[in-house]
Amino acid sequence: MISLGHFVPHTDADLDRMLSEIGLSSLEQLFEVVPEALRLAGGLDLPAGLSEPDVLAEMDRLAGLNRCGPDLVCFAGAGAYDHEVPSATKRLTFRSEFVTAYTPYQPEVAQGVLQALFEYQTLIGRLAGLPVANASLYDGASAAVEAVNLATAATGRQRVWVSGGVHPNWRQVLRTFAVGTGHELVDVPLQDGITDWSAAPGIGGAVEEPPAALLVACPNFLGALEDVAVARRVADEHGALLIVGLDPVASGLLRPPGELGADVVVGEGQPFGTPLSFGGPYLGLFACRLEQVRRLPGRLVGRTVDIDGRPAYVTTLRAREQDIRREKASSNVCTNQTLIAVACMIQLSWLGTSGLREMALRCARGARYARESLTAIPGVSLLAPAPTLREFALSLPLPAGTVIDRMAEEGFLAGVAVGLDGGTVSLGGDGLLVAVTERRTRSQIDSYVACLEKVVR
């Protein structure tokens, strides 16, 4: 029997009425769609209660089973990176004015929070090279979903061409949402590490159903630098929008995607002010051209003047479904990652233009040194020959999972196992995705190379 516990305020009569409304006779029927292996059978087998000191001691013991942070030198990436978070960023972000401020659903939210979000939007717009950015989304994957929703609403089409180099998790989230929205996602394969748009369906002949948008990441999941201008030309040929997945650190060295023709830019903002944190919470970046501003998901903070002519900040163009547009809205996102967006804003402000360039340059130089050193090891080569910036994929003589486990024993988080399946990147496989951030020193890279050489031999 399925039990809802003692803290859910529904009587048996309430449950019976709700089940009757949806044509079911029991809670078991309601949860039949959940695979049996994932359902809780027989209740929770919890131990007897303990005193607070004993509970804390047990939690410390369990936490000690994890090897993280300073325990391992991190060369893993794949969308979550071990970048420096300065003390200034931490201290300013966790001021009580930001931490306890009311989530900005309403116009009466504190002016300081609204101003911080306005400054955040301004900085993201500059990174993207586009005039409008929202007040953030949940993460990079959800931002990609919202970009596809925007593009399909703008064009009235359902098909989207997705580069095989887009993060596998992003593509999985897109597929999950597409079940409900009806969007048709078509993978476009990689060739030598970059998207081969000539392999898109119908290219070279009549395209039976033109796409609403092209989605490409630069750098892509393998760390390879895509030619955004090429993707723009393909999008123009079919009257499609161009969505670019942005690596915000790469913006320190590369031209903004908006300057290269992107209509929408999305990305993961974790590298700026957010530690790895076992995978979240993170930050979704979203920017677009002015003509799409009324389809912008989530919140937009604007600046105006009050009755006395003083600067004032307000939430504006809140054309989401529960406010104005209802079923006509292209998004039902109604919140944002305020605190993490503030951390990103503080970090970017702290770095400045020259600091961001130096950060990206140190990543690129460290990655180049590591790449050249690692590929000098017999049996180790690049999985893709395309130019990279801070991340690259290796082909190894041993399974990547074996290498990762053995490297962990030596004190290194070696990377992420990746593969190529029909020109589409995937998590898991025999390839090793290696990331080098500005935190990695030359001596750490040398030790990593020596350890990998020992492992593969």
N, C-alpha and C positions, 0 to 999 in steps of 0.2 A: 504494500500500500504506500502511496506517495503522501508524505506529510508536509504541510506548509509551515509547521512550527507554531509556536505560541505567540509570535510577535506580529503576525499578519492579521489585521483587524477585520477579517471576513468570517461570517458565521457559515455553518453548513448550508443554511438556506440561501445565503448570498452566492455561495459556490454553485449550488444546484441551479439557481436562476441564470447565472452567467453561462454555465455549460449548456443549459437548455436553449439560450439565445443563439449559440453557435452550432446547435444540432448535435451535441455530444452528451454521452450519458455518464462519463467518469473522467477523472483527472488522468487516469492511465491512457485513455484515448487521446487526450490533449497532447501528451508527451510521446506518443508513438513515433513521431517524426525524428525524435532524438535517438541516435543509435543506442542499442541496449548496453553496449560496452561503456558508454559515457554516462549512463544513468546510475544513480546511487541506490544500491540495493541493501536493504536491511538496516538503514540508518547509519549514523556516524559512530564509529567505534572509538570513542574518546576515553582517555585515561581519567582516573579520579583527579579531583581538583588538587592543586598544589598551592603553596604559599607564594607570595609575590617574589621573594628572593630566589626560590627554586625555579619559578617560571623564567625569570630573567637569566638565570644560569643556563637553563636548557636552551633558551633562544640564542644565547652567546655561543653555546656549543654547536648548534645548527648553523649559525652564521659562519662559524670558523671552518665549516666544511667547504665553503666557497673560496676559490682563489680569485681575487679580483684586485683592482686598484694597484697599489704598490707591490702586490705579490707577484705580478707578471708584467713584463715589459711588453706593451701592446703594439702589435703590428697588424691588428685587425681593423677593418673598416666596414665596407658594404653598407654604407648609409649611417653609421654611428661611429664617431671618431674621437680619439683621445687628444683633444686640443686643450691648450692652456686656458684656464678660467682665472683671470687676475683677481687678487683680493678686492680690488676696487669694485669689480663687477658683483662679487658675492655680497659685499657689505651694503652697497647701494640697493641692490635688488631686494634684499631682505629687510629693508627699512619697513617699519610697521605701516607707513602710509601706503605702501604697495601691497604688502602681504595681506592686510586686513581690509583693504578697500572693497567696497561693494562691487560685485561683477556688473559691468556696464550694460545692463539690459535697458535701463531707463535714462531719460534725459537728465535726471538730477544727480547722476553719478559725479564723483569728485572731479573737479577741474584738473587737478594734478594728474590723475590717471588718464583722463582723456588727452591731455597734452602729451603725456609720455607715449600713448598709442599713436597720436598724430606724428610725433617725431619718428616712431618706429616705421610707420607707413612711408614717410618721406625717405628714410634710409633704404627700405626694401625697394621702393620705386627706383632709386638710383642704382642699386645693384642690378635690377632687372632691365634698366633702360626703358622703362615704361612710365606713363604719367600717373597711373592710379594703382595703389596697393591697398588691400583690406587690412583689418586689424588682427589678422592671423587666422589660421585654421588649426585642426587638431594635430596634423602631421603631414609629411610629404605625400603619403598615399591618399589621404582624404582630399588634399589639395588637387591631386591629379584627377580624382573623381569629379570634383566640382568644375574643373576646367573642361572635362568632357561634357558635363551637363550644360555648361555655358555654350560650348561650340555646337552641340546638337540643337539647342534652343535657337541659336542665332542663324543656323543654316537650314533648319527643318529636316536634316538628314539624320540617319541612325548609325551609319557605318563609320568606324574610326580606325585608322591605320596606326598601329602601335609598334614602334621600333623594338626589335628583339633585344636591344641593349638597355631597355628600361628595367629598373629594379624588379626582380621577380615578385617581391611582396606587393609592390605597386600594381603589377599586372594582375595578381591574384585578387586584390581588393577591387580593381576595376571589373574583373569578371563576376565577382560576387554582386556588385551593384547592378551590373548589366542584366542579371536575372530579373530584377524588378523593373528596370527602365526600358528594357528591350533593345539596348544598344548592341550593335554587332561589332565586336573587336576582332581585328585582323592583324596577326603578327607579321611584321616585315623582317626577314632574316638579316643577320650580320654577315659581312664578308670581310675577312682580315680584321675583325674587331669593330668595324663601323657599319652603319646601316646601309644596306644595298637597296635603295629605293626602286631600282630597276626591276626588283623581284616582287614589287607590290602587285596585287591582282589587277590585270588589265593594262599595266604599263606597256607601252610599245604598240598598243592597239586601242580599241574602243573600251573605255571603262564603263561597264554596265551600270554600276552604282557608285557614283563619286563619293568620296569620304566627306564627312563633316569637318574632320580635323586630322592632322598628323601629330603624333606625340613622340618626341625624341628627347633623350637626356644628353646633356653635354657638361662635363664628361659623362660617359655612360657607365653602366654597372661594372664593366671591366676596366674602368679608368681611362678609356680611349676618348680622344677628343673628336667629336663629331663635327662635320661641316654644316653648320646651321643654315648657311646661305643656300646650299644645295637643297635642303629640306624646304626652304622658302620657295624656291623655284618650282618644286614638285607641288607644293600646296597651291601656288598660283595657277598652275596648269589645270587644277581641278576645282578652283573656287573654294578651297578649304581653308580653315584657320590653322595656324601653326602653334602648337603648345610645346614649350621647351621646359624640360626638367633641369633646373639650375643647381649646380654645386656652388653655394654662396662663397666658399673660400676661393674657388677658381676665378671669381669675379675680380680678385685683386690683380690678376694678370691678363685675363681675357676680356674682349669687348663684350659689353652687356648683350644678352640675347635680343632685347628689344631693338637695338641698333642694327641687328642682323636680320630683322624681319619677324620676330616672334610676336604673335598676337596676345598670347597668354604665357606667363612664366610662373612655374610652380617650383617648390623645393622644400627641403628639410632644413630647418634653421638650427638644429641641435649644435652644430659646431660653434655657435656664438653664445657662450654663457651658460650652456647646459651640460652637466657631466653625463657620463654614459648611463648611470642609474639603472642598470639591468633592463634597458630598453624603453624607458619613458618616465614621465610624460615628455613629449618633444613638441615640435612647433612646425606648423605648415605655413609656408610662404606662398603668397598669391598676388600677382599683379597683372594688369591687362591694359589694353588701349582704351582711350576715352569713350569710343563709340560703344563699348561693351559695359560701361559703368553701371547701367541699370540692371544688368544681369550678374553683377558682382556678388558672390556669395558672402554670407555673414555680415559683418559690420564695417562701416566706413566712418571714420571720425573726421569731421571737417572743422575749419577755423572760421570764425566770424567775429563780429563785435557786439557788445551788449548795448543797452540803452544809453550808457554813458560813453560809448565809443571805445571801450577797453576790449582787448583781445579776449575771445571766449571760444570754448571748444564744445562741440555737440556731436552726437551721433546723427548721421544724415543718410539719406537714400536707403532707408531700411525697408526695401521692397521685397521682404521675404514673405513666405506664405502666410504666417499667422498674423502679420500686420496689415498687409494691403492686398497683395496679388493672389493670395490663396492658391487655387489649383493652377493658375497661370505662371507661378513662380518656377524658375529653373533650379532653385535650391531651397532646402528646408533647414540649412544650417543657421542656428540662431545664437551661437556663442563663439567664443574665441579663447585662446590661451594667453590671457592677459599677463600673468606674472612672468611666464617664459618669454613672451614678446618683449616685456620690459627689460628682462635680462639681455636679450638679443640687442635691443636698442642701446643699452648701456655699454655692452661689449664693443659694438660697432663705433659708438661715439668715442670710446676710450682708444680704440685702434686708430681711427681716422683713416684717410685715404692712404697715407704713406705707411701706416702700421698694417693695414690690410694687405698692401702690396708686399711688404716685408714678410708677413706671415705666409702668404701664398708662395713667395719666392723660396723661403726656407723649406717648405714642404716639397716644392718641385726639385730643389737641389738635393735634398736628402733622398727623395724617391729615385732620382737619376743615379745617384751614387749606389744606392742599394740594388737597383735593377742591374746595373753593370756588374756589380760584385757577385750577385746571385747567379746571373746567367753565365758567369765564368766557371761555375761548378759543373763538372761533367754530368750530363744527364738532365740538367735543368735548362729550360728555355722559356721564351715568352709564349703564352697561350695565344696572344694576338699581337701582330707587329705594329699596330697603329700607335702614333704618338700618345703619351700619357702625361699627367701632371703630378698627382700625389699618390696614385693608386695604380697597380698593374697586376696582371694575372700570370701565373707561372704554370708551366707543364712540368711535372715531376716524375721521376722513375718509380716512386712509391705512391700508393693512394694518399690523397691529401689528408684524410681523417687520421691515418697512421702517423703522418708527419706532425699534425697538430697535437696529437696526444703525446708523442715523444718530446716535442719541443716544450710542451707545458711542464714536463718533468724537469726540464733544464731552466725553467723560469721565463719562458716566452709565450705570449699569446700570438701564435705564428701567423694567423690570418683566418680567412673564411674559405671553406671548400666550395668550389663553383664548378659548373660544367657548361657545355654548349650542346644543346639538343636541337638539331636541325637549324642551327643558326640563331637560336634563342637562348639567352643565358638562364641558368637555373642555380638555385642553391643546392649544394651537395654535388658530388662529382670528384674527379681526380685532379682538377685544377686548384691552385691556391691563390686567392686574392690577397695581396699584400698592400697595406697602407702605411705611409710614412708621414707623420705630422711634424710640426715644428718642435714638438717635445722630444723627438728622438735625436739623440746625440750621435756623433760619428763613432764613438766607442761602443754604444749600444748596437748600432748597425753592424759594426765589425764583429761583435760577439754573436749577433744573430746569424750572420753569414757563416761564421765558423761552426756554429751549432747545427745549422741546416746541412752544411757539408758533411758533418759527422753522422747526422741522422740518415741522409740518403745513401751514404756509403755502407 
